[in-house]
Amino acid sequence: MINESKQSSLEQFLIDQAAKKDIALDSDKAKIVDSEINQVVNESKKFTDWHKKSSTQAELKVRLRPVLEKHGLPVLDSVFDEILRRAGSSSTPKSYWFVGASYGKGSED
């Protein structure tokens, strides 16, 4: 059974970053921010090679900024870099298999 009171590493990272800037962030609020960040990141993961494309990463930063600002958290490159690092390490690469490609099957020319 998973201990529900245990914080995720991203939640702890956010609490630490907030403390460095003298911003009060309790674990309940950190959990909310963590879920909102995960929602934004998961929407970006639908693209193939999302973690390698600078344009997709830039869009992700643009979408993460309002989440951080809404909760009064510091909008720093170190925060974005950590979120991208953690998201990239937990992602599974999309398949390059194209549905409907016959590769010689059924195409009698």
SULMOJO-V274039 format. One record per residue. N is the residue number from 1. PHI is phi in whole degrees, 0 to 359 (none if undefined). Layout:
BEGIN
n:N phi:PHI
n:N phi:PHI
END
This chain:
BEGIN
n:1 phi:none
n:2 phi:277
n:3 phi:283
n:4 phi:291
n:5 phi:279
n:6 phi:286
n:7 phi:277
n:8 phi:285
n:9 phi:294
n:10 phi:292
n:11 phi:300
n:12 phi:296
n:13 phi:299
n:14 phi:296
n:15 phi:297
n:16 phi:296
n:17 phi:295
n:18 phi:294
n:19 phi:295
n:20 phi:297
n:21 phi:258
n:22 phi:57
n:23 phi:249
n:24 phi:281
n:25 phi:220
n:26 phi:275
n:27 phi:293
n:28 phi:294
n:29 phi:292
n:30 phi:297
n:31 phi:295
n:32 phi:295
n:33 phi:297
n:34 phi:301
n:35 phi:292
n:36 phi:293
n:37 phi:296
n:38 phi:298
n:39 phi:297
n:40 phi:296
n:41 phi:294
n:42 phi:297
n:43 phi:293
n:44 phi:282
n:45 phi:289
n:46 phi:288
n:47 phi:269
n:48 phi:296
n:49 phi:56
n:50 phi:301
n:51 phi:280
n:52 phi:258
n:53 phi:276
n:54 phi:293
n:55 phi:293
n:56 phi:290
n:57 phi:293
n:58 phi:295
n:59 phi:296
n:60 phi:297
n:61 phi:298
n:62 phi:296
n:63 phi:281
n:64 phi:279
n:65 phi:306
n:66 phi:297
n:67 phi:296
n:68 phi:293
n:69 phi:294
n:70 phi:301
n:71 phi:260
n:72 phi:72
n:73 phi:268
n:74 phi:293
n:75 phi:260
n:76 phi:238
n:77 phi:299
n:78 phi:296
n:79 phi:291
n:80 phi:299
n:81 phi:299
n:82 phi:293
n:83 phi:297
n:84 phi:296
n:85 phi:296
n:86 phi:293
n:87 phi:292
n:88 phi:292
n:89 phi:284
n:90 phi:260
n:91 phi:269
n:92 phi:252
n:93 phi:298
n:94 phi:288
n:95 phi:281
n:96 phi:267
n:97 phi:289
n:98 phi:260
n:99 phi:294
n:100 phi:95
n:101 phi:287
n:102 phi:269
n:103 phi:48
n:104 phi:92
n:105 phi:272
n:106 phi:82
n:107 phi:249
n:108 phi:276
n:109 phi:257
END
